[in-house]
Amino acid sequence: MLTINKLISNPVVDYAAEELRKYLRMMMPERGDVKINYDPDASCGFRLGLMQDAGLDISDAQDPELDDLIYIDCDTDGGMIAGDNPRSVLIAVYEYLRQNGCEWPMPGVDGELIPMQDIVPVKLRHKPSMRYRGSCQEGAPGQHTLNTFFEWMPKVGFNTFMIQFRIPKEFYDRYYNRLYYKTPRPKAPLSLTQMQQWSALTECEMQKRGIMIHWGGHGWTNDPFGVDSLLAWRVLDNSIIPEDYREFFALRNGVRGFYNGRPANTQFCMSNARARELFVNYVVEYAKKHTGIDYLHIWLGDANGNHCECEHCYERTVSDWYMILLNEVDAELSAAGLTTKIVFIAYEDTTWAPVTEKINNPERFTLMIAPISRDYDKTLGDPDPSIVKVPFVRNKMRMTQSLEEYFMYFDDWKKIWHGSNVCFEYHFWRNYFHDLSGQVLAKRIYEDTRAYKENGIAGIIQCGAQRSFFPNGYPMYLSARVQYDINLPLDKILENYYTAAYGEAWEQFRDTLRKLSDAVPYAYISAQHAEKRKNTYYDPTMVPRIEKLKDITKELRALIKDNYNSDYRVRTVSVRLLEVYCEYVDRFSDMLKRLAMGEECDAEHDRIIELLVKWEDEYETYFDICIADSALSTIKRTSDKIKSLNISN
């Protein structure tokens, strides 16, 4: 009988022991029970604990609380499974199981491949390539799908998750109140009390696994000034702004109020000392009440070119005022004895580094770059001499359009900022639905991760749907694995995923899916910077290529039929999910064909959403209709814009 001995008393290590026991039992169901003990002096069986307690070297961990070293030295009867923090012990358990043939292509019990076999010896020591490896709540996740995602994260090497706003009401509403698409399912609005309880549940689910908890983001420019940030992106009238607070809102075109009616997009008057004081006090009080948060994200409004135009705000750049504000937040947090970490963001107007100010206490802060307007057609190409930095001009900026350009501005930040850095990426936002095979986006993520690492960025938090497993989870899986080990070959990650998901026919599935993006390229669907291209969607020469998609789905359906059932549930689900995907591609091809011919496509768009609604109950873990609808609707709007440009030209 196998024994698991916990060398330390810690809830994450307790969970790690239970997970090891569960999967060992699944691998060897006829070998008998697996006992778990707490025994700091154990010298046999599996031993779970901290590397430093066992006298193992952790000198390459710059910060043992953040850098997840793992150590495995096991034979067929057990051995040491350790890490430099409790979270890394859990990750080490999953890595031990992976070395024994286990894989987790998708979340949930239907997403795991657990072979039935005896365990083999494993000896491994590894430091993950990136410190922060994770995701940010986006789209329309239900609480149950969030919980399932948290359970999956450490299995593939993720260690970080971010919740947006003080309470993620916008995201709960999208799912439960059916805000984002027409559906026969009745609305089931949540009370604020339920949302608060589930926010606490979310913290507990992450703490159970040692996941680094990031929280906040936008909204701080609303709550301190009498407007509820939970209204987020709703369009509201300026009359709801309390008169006593109106002076604190950004002055734009002679008026202080909401920017385009949306609170979350609205900036405030940062030169106003009283406004900053209210802002700082609100942040500090929030931090006092939410001590479970590891990193509090303090961002400005979610829009560019709309900062305050009063004469005093003009005295400094937006980033300089931002530094002043953050230093005041830091001072008050320190006075209150709070060690909460702060993440500040180089995003839109703050892409430009400050000129005169800098962070006073770098130990508290992490800088996040957010290249939302970058071109996803490529990572870094050959140096382009036409790309030059432009000076910051208040409210007359141009959004950067390539990763190369973002790095040029990030270099200016690094001249005055020498602390830790992380990237807020958007691969799993609308971009996810621009790649018909999933393999083009995965390759981009692979290349991007290596580029970020080379440019001094210690991790990626993906701003995109947690339900991004359609047609499969290869891009999401790769995002975790390449950050865990940047030296893993791209082809090997692909083979690992496709073998787990599709078994012996994995190469046929890989090649057939690849034909989809070969037929209609990512660049055509994404329409990057479409306003500069005269015929991005309207292109009748694309019609024959679009028509090939249905021939490819016919081929894929034959492959599905031959592999419809498997001894492993994950392979059955992966193959049957492709049934829905074939129908999705067929309907999407109808939409693309009309766009290529310069015709309206509203009916085709609606037919796609109807399909996803039909299958949501069965497959909602794997696709997010909110993000799908957003991506498809953006394609329609871009097409309308291109057609108007064609007419005018």
DASULKA-V279557 format. One record per backbone hydrogen bond with DSSP energy under -1.0 kcal/mol. CO is the residue of the C=O (numbers start at 1). NH is the residue of the N-H. If there is no record, write none. Layout:
CO_NH, CO_NH
//
This chain:
2_35, 3_46, 4_37, 5_48, 6_39, 10_14, 11_15, 12_16, 13_17, 14_18, 15_19, 16_20, 17_21, 18_22, 19_23, 20_24, 21_25, 22_26, 23_27, 24_28, 28_31, 35_4, 37_6, 39_42, 46_5, 47_81, 48_7, 49_83, 50_54, 51_56, 52_55, 58_61, 63_66, 63_67, 67_69, 69_84, 70_126, 71_82, 72_124, 73_80, 74_122, 78_75, 79_47, 80_73, 81_49, 82_71, 83_51, 85_89, 86_90, 87_91, 88_92, 89_93, 90_94, 91_95, 92_96, 93_97, 94_98, 95_99, 97_102, 98_101, 103_113, 108_111, 111_106, 113_103, 122_74, 124_72, 126_70, 132_460, 133_159, 133_160, 134_462, 135_162, 136_464, 142_146, 143_147, 144_148, 145_149, 146_150, 147_151, 148_152, 149_153, 153_156, 153_158, 159_212, 160_135, 161_214, 162_137, 163_216, 167_169, 168_172, 169_173, 170_174, 171_175, 172_176, 173_177, 176_188, 191_195, 192_196, 193_197, 194_198, 195_199, 196_200, 197_201, 198_202, 199_203, 200_204, 201_205, 202_206, 203_207, 204_208, 206_209, 206_211, 212_161, 213_294, 213_295, 214_163, 215_297, 216_165, 217_299, 219_222, 219_223, 222_225, 222_227, 223_226, 228_231, 229_232, 231_234, 232_264, 237_240, 238_241, 242_245, 245_248, 246_249, 248_269, 251_309, 252_255, 255_252, 259_262, 261_236, 263_266, 264_302, 267_250, 268_270, 269_272, 272_276, 273_277, 274_278, 275_279, 276_280, 277_281, 278_282, 279_283, 280_284, 281_285, 282_286, 283_287, 284_288, 285_289, 290_293, 294_341, 295_215, 296_343, 297_217, 301_303, 310_314, 312_315, 313_316, 317_321, 318_322, 319_323, 320_324, 321_325, 322_326, 323_327, 324_328, 325_329, 326_330, 327_331, 328_332, 329_333, 330_334, 331_335, 332_336, 333_338, 334_337, 341_296, 342_366, 343_298, 344_368, 346_370, 347_350, 348_351, 361_364, 364_342, 366_344, 367_422, 368_346, 369_424, 370_372, 371_374, 384_387, 393_396, 402_406, 403_407, 404_408, 405_409, 406_410, 407_411, 409_413, 410_414, 413_416, 413_417, 420_367, 421_458, 422_369, 423_461, 425_463, 426_429, 428_465, 429_432, 430_433, 431_434, 438_442, 439_443, 440_444, 441_445, 442_446, 443_447, 444_448, 445_449, 446_450, 447_451, 448_452, 449_453, 450_454, 451_455, 452_457, 453_456, 458_131, 458_132, 459_423, 460_134, 461_425, 462_136, 462_464, 466_468, 473_477, 474_478, 475_479, 476_480, 477_481, 478_482, 480_484, 481_485, 483_130, 484_129, 485_488, 489_493, 490_494, 491_495, 492_496, 493_497, 494_498, 495_499, 496_500, 497_501, 498_502, 499_503, 502_505, 503_506, 505_509, 506_510, 507_511, 508_512, 509_513, 510_514, 511_515, 513_516, 514_518, 515_519, 516_520, 521_525, 522_526, 523_527, 527_530, 529_532, 530_533, 537_539, 539_542, 540_543, 542_546, 543_547, 546_549, 548_552, 549_553, 550_554, 551_555, 552_556, 553_557, 554_558, 555_559, 556_560, 557_561, 558_562, 568_572, 569_573, 570_574, 571_575, 572_576, 573_577, 576_580, 577_581, 578_582, 579_583, 580_584, 581_585, 582_586, 583_587, 584_588, 585_589, 586_590, 587_591, 588_592, 589_593, 590_594, 591_595, 592_596, 593_597, 594_599, 595_598, 601_605, 602_606, 603_607, 604_608, 605_609, 606_610, 607_611, 608_612, 609_613, 610_614, 611_615, 615_619, 616_620, 619_622, 622_469, 624_628, 625_629, 626_630, 627_631, 628_632, 629_633, 630_634, 631_635, 632_636, 633_637, 634_638, 635_639, 636_640, 637_641, 638_642, 639_643, 640_644, 641_645, 642_646, 643_647, 644_648, 645_649
//
